[in-house]
């Protein structure tokens, strides 16, 4: 982003023109302009010549990108085609991640957010909610379960990167890991492929068992990827594991429930056992990426969807009696702690 935040009025102008702004960025991505702009600076004339574009029209197009804080312009002379442009670092990757064909935002568009759109006063007064047939929490129907778990798997990229970086130090050969609320087993499958001596069981609602079985078969993991059916809201966590992980699970529940789950992990683990927590710990950028769910889940009271700061978890784990509480770096931080 640009060095300073836009004023409230400027921000609201941009928000009102959100659909047009997305059109501009998608076009820049599709035409290959971002590849030229990011290493920049590149002149308007060079961009026009390279891509067969009309200078006066491209100048206005680049004004749109500049107004979004995505492009910087230098105007050394009054000659329009000599204006030089540079994209902010990382723009192309960001555009691909947010606007690309397989992006999270594309997936989120499939949810029934229009049930709330235009009705937020009634939603905030408690007069209107998300219809349970459109979305329920926890997901109830097989279609809801499959759709939600597919969405969660699609958003695992940053988490996988973090786990891959630290797996050699955390997941020793022979270790048995329980992935609590582990969705369709996508994370577990990656861990098993990276660490041949590892065994992982996914602990989730019974409706998820066919999804994990499908992942197991597709990835050829055999008995190394197991499934344990259960409901952590009503049952103790299974024992017999060296490590338990909570990945994008705790922030969906009230604070007392999240704390109870970590306490249950403490009780289930043996001495020296380890708990791993990885999710979208609260930062301004992650809060922005969470905008859809913050909006959508206003109509679903049973799901908290509260991003918490990483310090919340380090304090909670220490207060519960865990030792050696650490925050490991990565695109999403990974919090680890050991049972004495």
DAGI-V549012 format. One record per backbone hydrogen bond with DSSP energy under -1.0 kcal/mol. CO is the residue of the C=O (numbers start at 0). NH is the residue of the N-H. If there is no record, write none. Layout:
[[CO/NH] [CO/NH]]
//
This chain:
[[6/10] [7/11] [8/12] [9/13] [10/14] [11/15] [12/16] [14/17] [16/20] [17/21] [18/22] [19/23] [20/24] [21/25] [22/26] [23/27] [24/28] [25/29] [26/30] [27/32] [27/33] [32/36] [33/37] [36/86] [41/84] [42/46] [43/47] [44/48] [45/49] [46/50] [47/51] [47/52] [53/57] [54/58] [55/59] [56/60] [57/61] [58/62] [59/63] [60/64] [61/65] [62/66] [63/67] [64/69] [65/68] [69/87] [71/85] [73/83] [78/81] [79/82] [80/44] [82/43] [83/73] [84/41] [85/71] [87/90] [89/93] [90/94] [91/95] [92/96] [93/97] [94/98] [95/99] [99/102] [102/106] [103/107] [104/108] [106/109] [107/110] [110/112] [111/114] [112/115] [112/116] [115/118] [118/122] [119/123] [120/124] [121/126] [121/127] [122/125] [130/133] [130/134] [140/144] [141/145] [142/146] [143/147] [144/148] [145/149] [146/150] [147/151] [148/152] [149/153] [150/154] [152/155] [155/159] [156/160] [157/161] [158/162] [159/163] [160/164] [161/165] [162/166] [165/168] [165/169] [166/170] [171/174] [174/198] [175/241] [175/242] [176/200] [177/244] [178/181] [178/202] [181/184] [184/188] [185/189] [186/190] [187/191] [188/192] [189/193] [190/194] [194/197] [196/173] [198/176] [199/225] [200/178] [201/227] [202/180] [203/229] [204/207] [205/208] [207/211] [208/212] [209/213] [210/214] [211/215] [212/216] [213/217] [214/218] [215/220] [220/223] [221/224] [223/199] [225/201] [227/203] [230/233] [230/234] [241/273] [242/177] [243/275] [244/179] [245/277] [248/251] [249/252] [250/305] [251/303] [253/257] [254/258] [255/259] [256/260] [257/261] [258/262] [259/263] [260/264] [261/265] [262/266] [263/267] [264/268] [269/272] [272/338] [273/243] [274/336] [275/245] [276/334] [277/247] [278/280] [282/286] [283/287] [284/288] [285/289] [287/290] [289/293] [290/294] [291/295] [292/296] [294/297] [295/298] [296/299] [298/129] [299/302] [307/281] [308/311] [309/313] [310/314] [311/315] [312/316] [313/317] [314/318] [315/319] [316/321] [317/320] [322/337] [325/335] [327/333] [333/327] [334/276] [335/325] [336/274] [337/322] [338/271]]
//
